[in-house]
Amino acid sequence: MDFYIYDTMTRKKAKFVPLEKGKVKMYTCGPTVYNYAHIGNLRTYIFEDILKKSLEYFGYKVKHAMNITDVGHLESDADTGEDKMELGAKRENKSVWEIAKFYENAFFRDCEKLHIKKPDIICKATDNIHDMIKMIKILQNKGYTYISNGNVYYSIDKFKDYNKLANLSMNELEAGSRVEIDKGKKNPMDFVLWFTNSKFKNQIMQWDSPWGRGFPGWHVECSAMSMKYLGDRIDIHCGGVDHIPVHHTNEIAQSEGVVGHKWVNYWMHGEFLVLSNGKMSKSKGDFLTVSSIEDKGFSGLDYRYFCLQSRYRKQLLFNFDALKDAALSYKKLKDKVSNIILKSKQDKYNEIDENIIEYYKEKFSKQIGDDLNTPNAFTILQEVIKTDKLSNMEKKILIESFDNVFSLELVNHKNSKNSEVDEIIINKLIEDRNLARKSKNWVEADTIRDKLNSMNIELIDLKDGTKWRIKN
């Protein structure tokens, strides 16, 4: 079965064809670790996690690299504003190194709560400065750069089709990136590859380079590290839609300037999570974290479920009423699945129809392979739960299979253990009831029957003992 994704570069849905059969090289833009990731940021990481797990569901071996930006990211993507790491250090009266480590750990704790799988390669900007310098030197030797006021700039006029990813005019790009006047730039859209003379006179994070002591620009980090760890051709590059007009546009200019050929085969971008007053912004201080929603009584998986009810390319409106509705729906889903798991123990010796299992797996694959259509994939899950064409064991097998993509703990060790505990409790109550009946304590026997009835358990008294089953 084919896998289709929407490619931002072509603005079309296309059949995915890997560079190497059976393998996928995937790069995703990671966090700038100066503050907590807000739930809007994390929606993008959930989308990328679903993408990776869907590709693996299709049998691909995915090599996934993600950067950690711990230096060089200014408030504006266009080389203006304050250094984000320095801002975090001042805010909390800590060193930039302490800030970076603290928020990197916080990010991955949030990912665990959201069941986002760690990338195979996690590369920190500060560990790869040498590779960035090497890349800038190649660009310099090829004539893509100039030095002004001590800084090394990339000249976008030297790169053909600079605006091909954003598909905007140069005036639209300039307006969208909120470019401030920099007298050192020949073109307002040129960007800094290496700072030796920034407005931060006491910049703590600095390294020696051929152009003087300084630090890299943000955009060069992803280009240098992606090519170091994945090579000069990548299958899929992901990020948020806010990366399209500046960061990813600049990445293409740098990377293709170095290698001289197409660098990324498919570009994928997740849309914004928005509040009633617009998208979340750390600079404005109006953002929600995983801890924020936990304080309201919700779990990370409640939020993951909420996100998966919408297509990743559509803006998603967030409010706590909507999250509450999603959490209730998620609980109902888990209750239905728990019931199926318990029932499956009663038909575990029945023969499994592999053909019908494969039929539903293909239906599910068709949806996740249609540019990650998770809402429709949940429709297939509900069909599996409701149909009478499947035994409970067959349903359990399918739900386990689908949850390799959803990652919602629908069927896991913990739930299975709970089911076993329930079964032990049920059998113990039946044993107590039988003893009560034997001693003609009918009140106690009826009380136990009522308790089992409230647990949705029906008793069947036979000559050879009492059997039980879950009521439909």
C-alpha positions as CSV (number, residue, x, y, z in Angstrom):
1,M,0.0,0.0,0.0
2,D,1.3,3.5,-0.9
3,F,1.9,6.2,1.7
4,Y,0.9,9.8,0.8
5,I,2.0,13.0,2.3
6,Y,1.4,16.7,1.6
7,D,4.6,18.3,0.4
8,T,4.9,22.0,1.3
9,M,7.3,22.6,-1.5
10,T,4.9,21.5,-4.3
11,R,1.7,22.3,-2.3
12,K,0.4,18.9,-3.4
13,K,-0.2,15.5,-1.8
14,A,2.3,13.1,-3.2
15,K,3.1,9.4,-3.0
16,F,6.1,8.9,-0.7
17,V,9.1,7.4,-2.4
18,P,12.1,6.9,-0.2
19,L,15.6,7.6,-1.3
20,E,16.6,4.1,-0.2
21,K,14.1,1.3,-0.3
22,G,12.6,0.5,3.0
23,K,14.4,3.3,4.8
24,V,13.5,6.9,5.8
25,K,15.8,9.7,6.8
26,M,13.8,12.2,8.7
27,Y,14.9,15.5,10.3
28,T,12.7,17.6,12.7
29,C,13.5,21.0,14.2
30,G,13.8,20.7,17.9
31,P,13.3,23.1,20.8
32,T,15.2,26.2,21.8
33,V,15.8,25.3,25.4
34,Y,15.4,28.6,27.2
35,N,11.9,28.0,28.5
36,Y,9.2,25.3,28.7
37,A,7.7,24.1,25.5
38,H,4.1,25.2,25.2
39,I,1.4,22.9,24.1
40,G,1.3,24.6,20.7
41,N,4.9,23.6,20.2
42,L,4.1,20.2,21.4
43,R,1.3,19.7,18.9
44,T,4.0,19.8,16.2
45,Y,6.1,17.2,18.0
46,I,3.0,15.0,18.3
47,F,2.3,15.3,14.6
48,E,6.0,14.3,13.9
49,D,5.7,11.4,16.3
50,I,2.6,10.2,14.5
51,L,4.4,10.5,11.1
52,K,7.3,8.5,12.4
53,K,5.1,5.7,13.9
54,S,2.9,5.6,10.8
55,L,6.0,5.1,8.5
56,E,7.1,2.4,10.9
57,Y,3.6,0.8,10.7
58,F,4.1,0.7,6.9
59,G,7.3,-1.2,7.5
60,Y,9.9,1.5,7.0
61,K,13.0,1.7,9.1
62,V,13.1,5.4,10.2
63,K,16.3,7.2,11.1
64,H,15.2,10.3,12.9
65,A,17.4,13.2,13.9
66,M,16.4,16.3,15.9
67,N,18.4,19.3,17.1
68,I,18.5,21.0,20.4
69,T,19.1,24.7,20.0
70,D,21.1,25.9,23.0
71,V,22.9,28.8,21.3
72,G,22.3,31.4,18.6
73,H,18.5,31.7,18.5
74,L,17.4,35.4,18.7
75,E,13.9,36.4,19.4
76,S,13.1,37.2,15.8
77,D,14.0,34.6,13.1
78,A,15.4,37.6,11.1
79,D,18.5,38.1,13.3
80,T,16.9,40.7,15.6
81,G,15.8,40.8,19.2
82,E,17.5,39.4,22.2
83,D,19.3,36.1,22.5
84,K,16.8,33.6,23.8
85,M,19.3,31.7,25.9
86,E,20.6,34.9,27.5
87,L,17.0,36.0,28.2
88,G,16.3,32.7,30.1
89,A,19.5,33.1,32.1
90,K,18.7,36.6,33.1
91,R,15.1,35.7,34.0
92,E,16.1,32.9,36.3
93,N,19.5,34.2,37.5
94,K,21.3,31.0,36.2
95,S,24.0,30.4,33.7
96,V,23.0,29.8,30.1
97,W,24.4,26.2,30.4
98,E,22.2,25.6,33.5
99,I,19.2,27.0,31.6
100,A,19.9,24.8,28.6
101,K,20.2,21.6,30.6
102,F,17.1,22.3,32.7
103,Y,14.8,23.0,29.8
104,E,16.1,20.2,27.7
105,N,15.3,17.8,30.5
106,A,11.9,19.5,30.9
107,F,11.2,19.1,27.2
108,F,11.9,15.4,27.2
109,R,9.8,14.9,30.4
110,D,6.9,16.5,28.6
111,C,7.5,14.2,25.6
112,E,7.3,11.2,27.8
113,K,3.9,12.3,29.2
114,L,2.7,12.7,25.6
115,H,4.2,9.4,24.5
116,I,6.4,11.1,21.9
117,K,9.2,8.7,21.1
118,K,12.7,10.0,21.4
119,P,14.6,10.6,18.1
120,D,17.4,8.2,17.2
121,I,19.8,11.1,17.1
122,I,19.6,14.2,19.4
123,C,22.2,16.7,18.4
124,K,23.0,19.9,20.4
125,A,24.1,23.0,18.6
126,T,26.9,23.6,21.1
127,D,28.3,20.1,20.4
128,N,28.6,20.8,16.6
129,I,30.1,24.3,16.3
130,H,33.0,22.9,14.3
131,D,30.6,21.5,11.6
132,M,28.8,24.8,11.3
133,I,32.1,26.6,10.8
134,K,33.1,24.1,8.2
135,M,29.8,24.7,6.4
136,I,30.2,28.5,6.4
137,K,33.7,28.1,5.0
138,I,32.3,26.1,2.1
139,L,29.6,28.7,1.4
140,Q,32.3,31.4,1.6
141,N,34.5,29.6,-0.9
142,K,31.5,29.2,-3.3
143,G,30.8,33.0,-3.1
144,Y,27.5,32.9,-1.2
145,T,28.7,35.1,1.7
146,Y,30.1,38.5,2.6
147,I,31.5,40.0,5.7
148,S,30.1,43.2,7.0
149,N,30.6,44.9,10.4
150,G,32.5,41.8,11.5
151,N,29.6,39.4,10.8
152,V,29.4,36.7,8.1
153,Y,26.2,37.1,6.0
154,Y,24.5,34.8,3.5
155,S,23.7,36.8,0.3
156,I,20.3,35.5,-0.8
157,D,20.7,37.2,-4.2
158,K,23.3,34.5,-5.0
159,F,20.8,31.7,-4.5
160,K,18.3,31.0,-7.3
161,D,14.6,30.6,-6.2
162,Y,15.3,31.6,-2.6
163,N,11.5,31.9,-2.0
164,K,10.5,28.6,-3.6
165,L,9.4,26.9,-0.3
166,A,7.3,29.8,1.0
167,N,6.0,30.5,-2.5
168,L,5.7,34.2,-1.6
169,S,7.1,37.3,-3.3
170,M,10.2,38.9,-1.8
171,N,8.0,41.8,-0.5
172,E,5.7,39.3,1.2
173,L,8.6,37.4,2.7
174,E,10.1,40.6,4.0
175,A,6.8,41.8,5.5
176,G,6.1,38.4,7.0
177,S,9.5,38.1,8.7
178,R,9.2,41.5,10.4
179,V,12.7,42.4,9.2
180,E,14.3,45.3,11.1
181,I,16.9,47.5,9.5
182,D,20.4,46.1,9.7
183,K,22.9,48.5,8.1
184,G,25.3,45.6,7.6
185,K,23.1,43.8,5.2
186,K,23.2,44.3,1.4
187,N,19.7,42.9,1.2
188,P,17.2,43.1,4.1
189,M,16.5,39.4,3.7
190,D,20.2,38.4,4.0
191,F,20.9,36.5,7.2
192,V,23.8,36.0,9.6
193,L,25.8,32.8,9.5
194,W,28.3,33.8,12.1
195,F,28.2,36.7,14.6
196,T,31.5,38.2,15.8
197,N,30.0,41.7,16.4
198,S,26.5,41.4,17.8
199,K,24.8,43.9,20.1
200,F,25.4,41.5,23.0
201,K,28.9,42.7,24.1
202,N,29.1,40.2,26.9
203,Q,27.8,37.2,25.1
204,I,28.7,34.2,27.2
205,M,28.5,31.4,24.6
206,Q,31.3,32.2,22.1
207,W,33.8,30.1,20.0
208,D,36.9,30.9,18.0
209,S,36.4,30.9,14.2
210,P,38.2,32.1,11.1
211,W,36.2,35.3,11.3
212,G,36.9,36.0,14.9
213,R,35.4,34.9,18.2
214,G,31.7,34.7,18.2
215,F,28.7,32.4,17.8
216,P,26.6,30.9,14.9
217,G,23.3,32.1,13.5
218,W,20.3,29.9,14.3
219,H,19.6,28.8,10.7
220,V,23.0,27.3,10.0
221,E,22.7,24.9,12.9
222,C,20.0,22.7,11.4
223,S,21.7,22.6,8.0
224,A,25.0,21.6,9.4
225,M,23.7,19.0,11.8
226,S,21.2,17.4,9.5
227,M,23.8,16.8,6.9
228,K,26.3,15.6,9.5
229,Y,24.0,12.9,10.8
230,L,21.7,12.1,7.8
231,G,23.8,13.0,4.8
232,D,23.4,15.5,2.0
233,R,20.0,14.1,0.9
234,I,17.1,13.7,3.3
235,D,13.7,12.1,2.8
236,I,11.5,14.3,5.0
237,H,12.1,17.5,6.9
238,C,9.4,18.7,9.4
239,G,8.6,21.6,11.6
240,G,5.8,24.1,12.3
241,V,4.3,26.4,9.7
242,D,6.1,29.3,11.3
243,H,9.4,27.8,10.0
244,I,8.4,28.0,6.4
245,P,9.1,31.7,5.4
246,V,12.4,32.2,7.2
247,H,14.1,29.3,9.0
248,H,13.4,26.5,6.5
249,T,13.8,28.9,3.5
250,N,17.2,29.9,4.9
251,E,18.1,26.2,5.5
252,I,17.4,25.4,1.9
253,A,19.6,28.3,0.7
254,Q,22.5,27.2,2.9
255,S,22.3,23.5,2.4
256,E,21.7,23.5,-1.4
257,G,24.4,26.2,-1.7
258,V,26.8,23.7,-0.1
259,V,25.8,20.5,-1.9
260,G,24.6,21.9,-5.2
261,H,21.5,19.7,-5.5
262,K,18.1,19.1,-4.1
263,W,18.5,18.6,-0.4
264,V,15.1,17.5,1.0
265,N,12.6,15.4,-0.9
266,Y,9.5,16.2,1.1
267,W,8.7,19.1,3.5
268,M,6.0,18.7,6.1
269,H,4.6,21.3,8.4
270,G,2.2,21.3,11.3
271,E,-0.3,24.1,11.7
272,F,-0.8,26.3,14.8
273,L,-2.7,25.5,17.9
274,V,-4.6,28.7,18.6
275,L,-6.4,30.2,21.6
276,S,-9.5,32.4,21.2
277,N,-7.1,35.4,21.2
278,G,-4.7,34.0,18.7
279,K,-1.7,31.7,18.7
280,M,0.4,31.2,21.8
281,S,3.5,33.3,22.3
282,K,6.3,32.9,24.9
283,S,7.4,36.4,24.3
284,K,4.0,37.7,25.4
285,G,3.9,35.2,28.3
286,D,0.4,33.8,27.3
287,F,1.3,30.2,26.8
288,L,0.2,26.9,28.3
289,T,2.4,24.0,29.2
290,V,1.8,20.3,30.0
291,S,2.0,21.2,33.6
292,S,-0.7,23.9,33.1
293,I,-3.2,21.3,31.8
294,E,-2.1,18.8,34.5
295,D,-3.0,21.4,37.1
296,K,-6.5,21.5,35.6
297,G,-6.8,17.7,36.1
298,F,-5.9,16.6,32.6
299,S,-3.2,14.2,31.5
300,G,-0.7,14.4,28.7
301,L,-2.5,11.6,26.9
302,D,-5.8,13.6,27.2
303,Y,-4.0,16.3,25.2
304,R,-2.5,13.9,22.7
305,Y,-6.0,12.4,22.1
306,F,-7.3,16.0,21.6
307,C,-4.7,16.7,19.0
308,L,-5.3,13.5,17.1
309,Q,-8.9,14.3,16.5
310,S,-7.8,17.0,14.0
311,R,-5.7,16.9,10.9
312,Y,-2.2,18.2,11.5
313,R,-2.4,20.7,8.6
314,K,-5.5,22.4,10.1
315,Q,-5.4,25.1,12.8
316,L,-6.7,23.7,16.0
317,L,-8.6,25.9,18.4
318,F,-7.8,25.1,22.0
319,N,-9.9,25.8,25.1
320,F,-10.4,23.8,28.3
321,D,-14.0,22.9,27.4
322,A,-12.8,21.3,24.2
323,L,-10.1,19.5,26.1
324,K,-12.6,18.3,28.7
325,D,-14.8,16.9,25.9
326,A,-11.8,15.1,24.5
327,A,-10.8,13.7,27.9
328,L,-14.3,12.3,28.4
329,S,-14.3,10.8,24.9
330,Y,-10.9,9.3,25.6
331,K,-12.1,7.7,28.9
332,K,-15.1,6.2,27.2
333,L,-12.8,4.7,24.5
334,K,-10.5,3.2,27.1
335,D,-13.5,1.8,29.0
336,K,-14.8,0.1,25.9
337,V,-11.3,-1.3,25.2
338,S,-10.9,-2.6,28.8
339,N,-14.3,-4.4,28.4
340,I,-13.1,-6.0,25.2
341,I,-9.8,-7.1,26.8
342,L,-11.7,-8.7,29.7
343,K,-14.1,-10.5,27.3
344,S,-11.2,-11.6,25.1
345,K,-10.0,-13.9,27.9
346,Q,-13.2,-16.0,27.4
347,D,-12.6,-16.6,23.7
348,K,-8.8,-16.8,23.7
349,Y,-8.9,-20.3,22.5
350,N,-11.1,-19.5,19.5
351,E,-9.4,-19.6,16.1
352,I,-8.2,-16.2,14.8
353,D,-9.3,-15.3,11.3
354,E,-6.2,-13.8,9.8
355,N,-8.0,-12.6,6.7
356,I,-10.4,-10.3,8.6
357,I,-7.5,-9.1,10.7
358,E,-5.6,-8.1,7.6
359,Y,-8.8,-6.5,6.1
360,Y,-9.1,-4.1,9.0
361,K,-5.4,-3.4,9.2
362,E,-5.5,-2.4,5.5
363,K,-8.5,-0.1,6.2
364,F,-6.5,1.6,9.0
365,S,-3.4,1.8,6.9
366,K,-5.3,3.5,4.1
367,Q,-6.2,6.3,6.5
368,I,-2.9,6.9,8.2
369,G,-1.3,6.6,4.8
370,D,-3.5,9.4,3.5
371,D,-1.4,12.2,4.8
372,L,-1.9,11.1,8.4
373,N,-5.7,11.2,8.5
374,T,-6.0,10.4,12.2
375,P,-9.6,11.4,12.6
376,N,-10.6,8.8,10.0
377,A,-8.2,6.3,11.6
378,F,-10.2,6.6,14.8
379,T,-13.3,5.9,12.8
380,I,-11.8,2.6,11.8
381,L,-11.0,1.9,15.4
382,Q,-14.6,2.6,16.5
383,E,-15.8,0.3,13.7
384,V,-13.6,-2.5,15.0
385,I,-14.9,-2.0,18.5
386,K,-18.6,-2.0,17.4
387,T,-18.6,-4.7,14.8
388,D,-20.0,-8.2,15.5
389,K,-17.8,-9.6,12.7
390,L,-14.8,-9.8,15.0
391,S,-14.3,-11.9,18.1
392,N,-13.1,-10.0,21.2
393,M,-9.6,-11.5,20.8
394,E,-9.5,-10.3,17.1
395,K,-10.6,-6.9,18.3
396,K,-7.8,-6.9,20.9
397,I,-5.2,-7.8,18.3
398,L,-6.4,-5.0,16.0
399,I,-6.5,-2.4,18.8
400,E,-3.0,-3.3,19.9
401,S,-1.9,-2.9,16.3
402,F,-3.5,0.5,15.8
403,D,-2.1,1.8,19.1
404,N,1.4,1.4,17.8
405,V,0.5,4.6,15.9
406,F,-1.9,6.3,18.4
407,S,0.3,5.5,21.4
408,L,-2.6,6.1,23.8
409,E,-2.2,3.2,26.2
410,L,-5.3,1.6,24.8
411,V,-3.9,-1.9,25.4
412,N,-0.8,-2.1,27.5
413,H,0.8,-4.1,30.3
414,K,-0.8,-1.9,32.9
415,N,-4.3,-2.4,31.4
416,S,-3.8,-6.1,31.0
417,K,-2.7,-6.3,34.6
418,N,-5.8,-4.5,35.7
419,S,-7.9,-6.9,33.7
420,E,-6.2,-9.8,35.4
421,V,-6.9,-8.2,38.8
422,D,-10.6,-7.8,37.8
423,E,-10.8,-11.5,36.9
424,I,-9.2,-12.5,40.2
425,I,-11.8,-10.3,42.1
426,I,-14.7,-11.7,40.0
427,N,-13.6,-15.4,40.7
428,K,-13.1,-14.6,44.5
429,L,-16.6,-13.0,44.7
430,I,-18.1,-16.1,43.0
431,E,-16.3,-18.4,45.4
432,D,-17.7,-16.3,48.4
433,R,-21.2,-16.5,46.9
434,N,-21.0,-20.2,46.5
435,L,-19.9,-20.6,50.1
436,A,-22.8,-18.3,51.2
437,R,-25.3,-20.4,49.2
438,K,-23.8,-23.6,50.6
439,S,-24.5,-22.3,54.1
440,K,-27.9,-21.0,53.0
441,N,-26.9,-17.4,53.7
442,W,-29.2,-16.1,50.9
443,V,-28.9,-12.5,51.8
444,E,-25.1,-12.6,51.5
445,A,-25.3,-14.6,48.2
446,D,-27.8,-12.0,46.7
447,T,-25.6,-9.1,47.9
448,I,-22.6,-10.6,46.1
449,R,-24.7,-11.2,43.0
450,D,-25.8,-7.6,43.0
451,K,-22.2,-6.4,43.4
452,L,-21.1,-8.5,40.4
453,N,-24.1,-7.2,38.4
454,S,-23.0,-3.6,39.1
455,M,-19.6,-4.7,37.7
456,N,-21.4,-5.7,34.5
457,I,-20.9,-9.4,35.2
458,E,-23.7,-11.9,34.6
459,L,-23.7,-15.2,36.5
460,I,-24.9,-18.5,35.1
461,D,-25.6,-21.2,37.7
462,L,-25.0,-24.7,36.2
463,K,-24.9,-28.2,37.7
464,D,-21.2,-28.3,37.5
465,G,-20.7,-24.8,39.0
466,T,-21.2,-21.1,38.4
467,K,-20.0,-19.5,35.1
468,W,-19.8,-15.8,34.4
469,R,-19.7,-13.6,31.4
470,I,-19.6,-9.9,30.7
471,K,-23.0,-8.5,29.8
472,N,-23.3,-7.0,26.3
